[in-house]
Amino acid sequence: MSDSRTLRSVKCDVESCIHNVGGKECSADGIKVCSTCSQPDCADETQCKTFSARQ
């Protein structure tokens, strides 16, 4: 069962993030993802800037 704020189209398995619901989905109001590659056509490395560690 998902939280009503869950971004159902955003799947996430990072359980150490406060926005993670059930080890499957993101409950953040919005997300920001950026590339960590310097090459313009590289999509291999991305980072979620919305991540916030659980305490």
Backbone bond lengths (Angstrom), bond angles and torsions (degrees), N, CA, C in turn:
res aa  C-N    CA-C-N  psi(-1)  N-CA   C-N-CA  omega(-1)  CA-C   N-CA-C  phi
1 M - - - 1.452 - - 1.523 109.04 -
2 S 1.320 116.93 130.92 1.458 121.92 -175.49 1.519 112.14 -99.58
3 D 1.305 115.06 148.97 1.453 122.87 172.37 1.533 107.97 -61.62
4 S 1.319 118.62 146.63 1.461 121.58 -177.60 1.523 112.93 -65.54
5 R 1.330 117.77 -18.17 1.465 121.70 178.86 1.522 112.40 -91.63
6 T 1.295 119.19 -0.10 1.451 122.04 -176.45 1.521 111.63 -62.33
7 L 1.324 115.67 132.64 1.461 120.86 173.14 1.522 105.84 -79.24
8 R 1.281 117.15 92.44 1.457 121.81 -171.22 1.519 113.59 -60.15
9 S 1.308 117.77 -25.39 1.452 119.36 -179.89 1.526 112.55 -85.84
10 V 1.335 117.89 -5.75 1.459 121.16 -179.65 1.522 108.91 -107.71
11 K 1.320 115.26 107.40 1.461 121.34 178.75 1.523 107.92 -91.81
12 C 1.311 116.21 138.44 1.460 121.53 -177.84 1.521 109.33 -148.85
13 D 1.329 116.86 133.88 1.461 120.09 179.16 1.534 112.47 -112.45
14 V 1.322 117.51 16.29 1.462 121.95 -179.34 1.530 108.92 -85.85
15 E 1.320 115.88 87.91 1.456 121.60 -175.43 1.518 114.29 -68.02
16 S 1.338 118.29 -14.76 1.462 121.32 179.74 1.531 112.38 -83.52
17 C 1.337 117.65 1.13 1.468 122.37 179.49 1.528 109.97 -95.03
18 I 1.327 117.04 139.33 1.465 121.02 -179.47 1.523 112.66 -65.83
19 H 1.315 117.82 -19.28 1.464 121.81 -178.63 1.531 112.37 -88.01
20 N 1.328 117.90 -5.84 1.460 121.08 -177.04 1.524 111.25 -79.01
21 V 1.325 115.75 133.90 1.463 122.40 179.09 1.521 108.35 -116.40
22 G 1.315 115.67 116.84 1.455 120.81 175.03 1.512 115.43 62.66
23 G 1.323 117.56 19.91 1.460 120.63 179.87 1.514 113.39 70.66
24 K 1.345 116.55 14.95 1.463 119.35 -174.23 1.523 115.09 -131.18
25 E 1.326 118.24 -33.13 1.459 120.32 -170.25 1.523 112.45 -135.07
26 C 1.340 115.22 161.97 1.461 122.21 179.69 1.528 110.01 -99.18
27 S 1.330 117.21 133.57 1.459 121.39 179.07 1.530 112.40 -108.60
28 A 1.326 117.41 11.02 1.467 120.59 178.27 1.522 110.01 -67.45
29 D 1.325 116.74 152.16 1.464 121.15 178.00 1.527 111.08 -64.60
30 G 1.302 116.93 -27.02 1.457 123.77 178.17 1.511 107.54 -163.83
31 I 1.307 117.04 164.23 1.460 119.79 179.20 1.520 110.44 -129.10
32 K 1.329 115.38 154.97 1.455 122.13 175.15 1.523 106.97 -129.48
33 V 1.315 115.45 119.90 1.456 122.02 179.78 1.519 107.65 -119.76
34 C 1.330 116.62 135.70 1.459 119.63 179.37 1.522 110.02 -130.97
35 S 1.313 115.25 160.63 1.458 122.11 177.93 1.521 109.06 -84.85
36 T 1.324 116.88 143.68 1.457 120.66 175.78 1.522 111.08 -105.23
37 C 1.333 117.33 3.54 1.471 122.98 178.71 1.519 109.68 -90.82
38 S 1.316 115.89 148.82 1.464 119.55 176.74 1.526 111.87 -91.59
39 Q 1.316 117.55 -13.24 1.461 121.63 179.45 1.529 109.36 -80.97
40 P 1.331 118.84 135.36 1.464 121.06 -176.10 1.529 115.34 -65.15
41 D 1.327 118.37 -24.41 1.471 120.64 -178.28 1.530 112.75 -102.33
42 C 1.313 117.81 10.93 1.460 122.34 -178.09 1.522 110.86 -87.69
43 A 1.317 115.85 127.51 1.464 120.83 176.49 1.524 110.22 -126.21
44 D 1.320 116.77 13.34 1.462 121.39 -176.28 1.521 114.05 -73.48
45 E 1.307 117.37 -31.91 1.459 121.14 -175.48 1.523 110.19 -120.55
46 T 1.317 116.17 119.71 1.464 120.74 175.83 1.513 109.36 -131.00
47 Q 1.320 115.55 160.67 1.459 121.26 -179.63 1.520 108.87 -137.74
48 C 1.329 116.37 134.01 1.457 121.27 176.84 1.527 108.18 -85.13
49 K 1.311 116.79 112.92 1.465 121.92 180.00 1.523 111.40 -80.09
50 T 1.336 118.50 -7.63 1.457 123.26 178.90 1.524 110.89 -83.86
51 F 1.334 117.33 -15.68 1.463 122.38 -177.64 1.523 111.49 -52.46
52 S 1.318 114.72 134.41 1.457 121.81 173.50 1.532 106.55 -142.21
53 A 1.328 115.50 122.82 1.472 120.63 -174.12 1.520 112.41 -67.83
54 R 1.330 114.40 142.93 1.463 120.50 173.51 1.524 107.87 -68.88
55 Q 1.313 116.68 147.08 1.466 121.14 178.75 1.494 111.45 -97.75
